[in-house]
């Protein structure tokens, strides 16, 4: 386990099959104006998938049953209360189109990663935006474009991406820990201390036994000038892992500073 990355991810849903299929939602729409106005019931169809972490993702279906527009995360309760399953609707065309779309997203993100590593942040941003137009919740694209903004010192845009990422449970899963690590460090080094602390705090909600998250929060707290909060997180880190060498050295550093009156 390394610093700046959570050690655990949300447990996958177990004990039941994950939801997958076409669902509908009925809405009342007003057609016409004045004396000719009337209300009619419209039915919209959605492709619904439940991810391993239990998140429900819905995407609208066009008249030809092809998915279009952004993917939206909703709760299981919202799905069961406001959507109706449509077992008679075939998934073949929708799934085929979705697979093609996923491939386009993966290609755009891969190109974005390549350009970002080469220092071509504007070209990388263009590729990440192509991926986000197809899936606003794509974790790799959000991390990538956020890192581009931080590298260019565009803190306001980076903060907007941060707000999206902290809402995505998948951003804190093990498969994304390298990007999680890089993004957290970048936030701290860019002086976005509050964002960095909120970022790690969100990760702690999902991985409360990860001592490295407390260590990282101690680093961010000290950078912010809050030694008391830094010490508190170091105590929590060492309580979880008494042999955390970096945390022990950090405590010694704070004690030396306190003794010297610095």
C-alpha atoms as one frame of an Amber mdcrd trajectory, in Angstrom:
protein
   0.000   0.000   0.000   1.306   3.437  -0.851   0.472   6.897   0.395  -2.079
   9.105  -1.300  -4.232   6.149  -2.347  -7.073   4.353  -0.554  -6.544   0.717
   0.311 -10.112  -0.463  -0.148 -12.963   0.031  -2.557 -16.706  -0.232  -2.105
 -17.690  -3.882  -1.772 -19.526  -5.238  -4.809 -23.206  -5.956  -4.489 -23.680
  -9.558  -3.422 -26.537 -11.891  -2.791 -28.619 -10.730  -5.773 -28.336 -10.188
  -9.507 -27.400  -6.687 -10.598 -30.125  -4.718 -12.379 -29.755  -4.461 -16.139
 -32.315  -3.717 -18.819 -34.683  -1.191 -20.336 -36.911   0.868 -18.045 -39.533
   3.488 -18.820 -40.659   6.673 -17.130 -43.998   8.340 -17.812 -44.382  12.113
 -17.758 -47.280  14.468 -18.315 -46.514  17.089 -20.962 -48.507  20.145 -22.018
 -49.028  20.473 -25.762 -50.258  23.611 -27.494 -51.198  26.999 -26.044 -54.319
  28.878 -24.977 -57.664  27.196 -25.628 -56.022  24.434 -27.698 -53.655  23.416
 -24.909 -53.980  19.868 -23.679 -52.058  17.449 -21.508 -50.717  14.185 -22.782
 -48.770  11.314 -21.257 -45.329  10.701 -22.733 -43.184   7.624 -22.190 -39.398
   7.865 -22.178 -37.179   4.775 -22.269 -33.825   4.321 -20.558 -31.031   1.793
 -20.570 -30.317   0.903 -16.931 -27.216  -0.786 -15.539 -26.174  -1.451 -11.969
 -22.425  -1.254 -11.396 -20.497  -3.557  -9.075 -20.508  -0.958  -6.303 -24.319
  -0.764  -6.410 -24.569   2.526  -8.303 -27.492   2.670 -10.750 -26.645   4.329
 -14.085 -29.395   5.369 -16.520 -29.087   6.651 -20.076 -31.899   7.756 -22.367
 -32.816   5.694 -25.436 -33.687   7.285 -28.764 -36.643   6.130 -30.872 -34.427
   3.495 -32.503 -33.433   2.137 -29.058 -29.901   3.548 -29.348 -28.521   5.178
 -26.158 -27.868   8.909 -26.348 -26.974  11.795 -24.073 -25.215  11.735 -20.700
 -25.328   8.893 -18.202 -26.935   9.758 -14.875 -26.450   8.094 -11.499 -29.558
   7.516  -9.397 -30.340   5.555  -6.264 -31.882   2.094  -6.325 -34.869   3.542
  -4.458 -35.350   6.211  -7.130 -35.276   3.568  -9.860 -37.825   1.316  -8.176
 -40.128   4.218  -7.320 -40.053   6.219 -10.550 -39.177   3.775 -13.351 -40.959
   0.708 -14.719 -39.154  -2.316 -16.193 -39.834  -3.009 -19.879 -38.898  -6.683
 -20.362 -40.445  -6.754 -23.840 -37.916  -4.184 -25.073 -34.936  -5.799 -26.761
 -31.485  -4.849 -25.541 -29.524  -6.090 -28.556 -29.311  -2.794 -30.442 -28.885
  -0.737 -27.304 -26.092  -2.939 -25.973 -24.323  -3.036 -29.342 -24.445   0.750
 -29.565 -23.353   1.076 -25.950 -20.331  -1.171 -26.596 -19.368   1.005 -29.552
 -19.766   4.122 -27.420 -17.650   2.662 -24.630 -14.935   1.918 -27.176 -14.967
   5.546 -28.355 -14.711   6.724 -24.740 -11.763   4.436 -24.048  -9.940   5.612
 -27.174 -10.482   9.290 -26.345  -9.253   8.812 -22.763  -6.191   6.871 -23.950
  -5.323   9.674 -26.371  -5.870  12.220 -23.584  -3.519  10.308 -21.276  -0.876
  10.148 -24.001  -0.980  13.885 -24.698  -1.035  14.805 -20.995   2.080  12.722
 -20.308   3.774  14.551 -23.184   2.896  17.895 -21.618   0.353  18.783 -24.314
  -2.403  19.674 -21.860  -4.674  21.560 -24.252  -4.759  18.680 -26.744  -5.275
  16.271 -23.840  -8.159  18.404 -22.565  -9.815  18.215 -25.998  -9.686  14.395
 -25.920 -10.944  14.154 -22.352 -13.862  16.444 -23.224 -14.809  14.120 -26.096
 -15.027  11.270 -23.606 -17.002  13.341 -21.086 -19.533  14.346 -23.745 -20.389
  10.659 -23.998 -20.109   9.884 -20.290 -19.824  12.748 -17.790 -19.143  10.228
 -15.026 -16.109   8.609 -16.660 -13.559   8.510 -13.858 -10.365   8.480 -15.936
 -11.525  11.379 -18.116 -12.477  13.439 -15.060  -9.148  12.800 -13.380  -7.296
  13.561 -16.619  -9.005  16.853 -17.361  -8.714  17.895 -13.710  -4.967  17.290
 -13.788  -4.719  19.371 -16.973  -6.422  22.289 -15.242  -4.206  21.990 -12.145
  -1.056  21.832 -14.274  -2.124  25.050 -16.020  -3.048  26.778 -12.755  -6.744
  27.000 -13.685  -7.970  26.484 -10.139 -11.605  27.398 -10.740 -11.996  24.790
 -13.471 -10.062  22.261 -11.380 -12.441  22.904  -8.473 -15.422  22.133 -10.738
 -13.877  18.784 -11.685 -13.098  18.117  -8.019 -16.783  18.630  -7.179 -17.710
  15.969  -9.743 -15.075  13.507  -8.593 -16.008  13.559  -4.916 -19.532  12.507
  -5.935 -18.243   9.451  -7.816 -17.689   6.437  -5.578 -15.832   4.757  -8.444
 -13.134   7.456  -8.297 -11.925   5.963  -5.006 -11.773   2.331  -6.108  -8.498
   0.413  -6.273  -8.413   0.366 -10.071  -8.071   4.161 -10.081  -5.666   4.476
  -7.133  -2.777   5.725  -9.291  -4.876   8.597 -10.629  -6.374   9.168  -7.182
  -2.858   9.476  -5.794  -1.702  11.883  -8.502  -4.793  14.062  -8.256  -4.613
  14.362  -4.463  -0.940  15.312  -4.524  -1.591  17.822  -7.315  -4.392  19.475
  -5.334  -2.129  19.868  -2.326   0.863  21.159  -4.279  -1.359  23.632  -6.124
  -2.316  25.138  -2.778  -5.879  23.821  -2.990  -5.677  22.635   0.601  -9.393
  22.687   1.397 -10.152  20.667  -1.726  -7.387  18.193  -0.905  -8.736  17.723
   2.632 -12.322  17.280   1.391 -11.022  14.848  -1.208  -9.279  12.637   1.351
 -12.188  13.014   3.784 -14.507  11.619   1.113 -12.124   8.702   0.588 -12.112
   8.018   4.325 -15.885   7.608   4.236 -15.366   4.714   1.833 -12.110   3.354
   3.317 -12.119   4.241   7.046  -9.295   1.814   7.908  -6.765   3.260   5.447
  -4.007   4.793   7.541  -2.414   6.447   4.510  -5.440   8.673   4.031  -4.896
  10.074   7.536  -1.225  10.589   6.718  -2.136  12.476   3.545  -4.622  14.609
   5.467  -1.859  15.410   7.948   0.336  16.610   5.063  -2.446  18.780   3.649
  -3.305  20.154   7.104   0.301  21.168   7.756   0.537  22.818   4.338  -2.544
  24.782   5.326  -0.772  25.815   8.547  -2.907  23.727  10.913  -0.410  21.749
  13.032  -3.050  20.666  15.540  -5.145  19.031  12.827  -2.035  17.496  11.285
  -1.124  15.949  14.655  -4.654  14.606  15.068  -4.490  12.772  11.748  -1.030
  11.413  12.537  -2.381   9.950  15.781  -5.207   8.316  13.804  -2.723   6.998
  11.245  -0.465   5.445  13.895  -3.455   4.005  15.727  -4.275   2.059  12.567
  -0.645   1.195  11.838   1.867   1.767  14.641   4.728   0.904  12.261   3.936
   3.613   9.711   7.487   4.973   9.391   6.637   8.159   7.515   4.008   9.082
  10.100   6.486   8.450  12.941   9.043  10.717  11.266   6.346  13.328  10.732
   5.458  13.268  14.446   9.143  13.712  15.338   9.365  16.637  12.938   6.376
  18.357  14.568   7.825  17.735  18.027  11.160  19.306  17.013   9.322  22.336
  15.600   7.340  22.703  18.811  10.455  22.398  21.007  12.344  25.000  18.993
   9.381  27.366  19.092   9.323  27.518  15.294
